[in-house]
Amino acid sequence: MSLQLLIDEDSQAKPLVSLLRKSGHDVETANEAGLSGKEDFLVLDYARVKNRILLTQNCDDFEALHQANSEHPGILAVYQNNDRSKNMSRKELVKAIANIETAGITFANQFISLNQWNY
């Protein structure tokens, strides 16, 4: 399945974007959307308007926005560890998304930690 993704400014590394596109996803980065430096609520509003699932490492701020208004196409959160060796690799992020798709999880209106799908 191909997802329509909006990649937040903190997550738009070219190798990750490339891997997601090679996996068949329709990817738009925050920079491509003209959202560089914009406040988080504007990024989420853009995702709503464009019906794109947001991928971010800014978990706390977007979880708060989700709690305030859970009507959105979905938020995929990637939690970071102080020990960088414990962080998910780009390939693991793509695999985690595939695992969620395989499980048939609905993305709409959900705040999903990709870390829990890393297997």
N, C-alpha and C positions, 0 to 999 in steps of 0.2 A: 504494500500500500504506500502511496505517496502522500506525505504530509505537506501542508503549506506552513512553513516555519518563518518566524521573524527571530533573528539572532540578535540578542541584546549587545550593546557596545562592549561589554566585558567578556564576551564569548565569541566574537567574530574573527577569530584567528583564521587566516586563509586556509591552512591545512584542514581545519575542522569543517569549514564551509565546503571545501572541495570534497571531503569524504561524505558529507551529507548529500551533496548533489549527485555524487557517483552512486549513492544508495537509492537514488530516485526521488529524493525530496525536492520540493519547490522551495528554495531558500532565498530569503531577502535579508540582508544585514541592516542594522541600524544606520550605518553610513549610507548605504544605497537608498534608504528611505528618507534620508535627510534628518535623521533623529539624533545625530551626534551631539552630545552635550545637553540633550533635552531631559526634562524631569521624567521620572519613572512613570507617573500617571499618564503623561502624554504618550509614552512608548506603549503602554498597555491600551490606551484609547486607540492608537493606530492599529494595534493588533486586532482589536475588536472590529474596527471599521473594515479592515482588509481580510478579516476572518483567518488570521494566522495564529498558530500556536507559538507562544513566546518561549524561547530557550534562554536562560539567564543563570549567572552565578551570583547575582544580587538577590539571594534568597530571602533575607529578612524583609527588605523593602517590598518586594513583590508579594510575599506572603501576607503582609499587612494590607496591601491593596486588594488582594484576593479576599481577605476577611471582610473588608469594607464593601466590596461588590464582587460577588463570585460569578457574575455573568460575563464570560469571556470565552474565547475558543480553547483555552487551556494554557497552563504555565508549566513548563518543564524546568525544574530547579536543579542545579548542580552545586552541591555543598562542597566547600573546599576545606581541607585539613591543614593545620599549621605545619604538619610534616608532609611536605610536597610529595614524598614517595607514596603516600596513601591516597593521593588524588586520582581520579579516573583519567585514563588516557583518552585521547580523541577517539580512537577505535572503540574503546569501552563505552563512550557516550553514544556512538552510533549503534552499537550492539544493544545497549540498554533501551534505546528507542524501539529497535526491532523487537525486543522482548515484550515491551508493552503492547506493540501492535499485534504480535502473535497471541498474546493473552486476551485480546479483544477488549481492552480497557477503553472506555470512552474518555476522550481528552476534554471535551467541552465542559467548562465550569469547574475544572479540577486543577488543583495545585499538586503536582506530582514530583517527588524527589527521584531523579534518575539514579541516584546512588543505590537505592533499594532494588533496582532492576539490573544491577551489574552482576551478572552470573554467567 
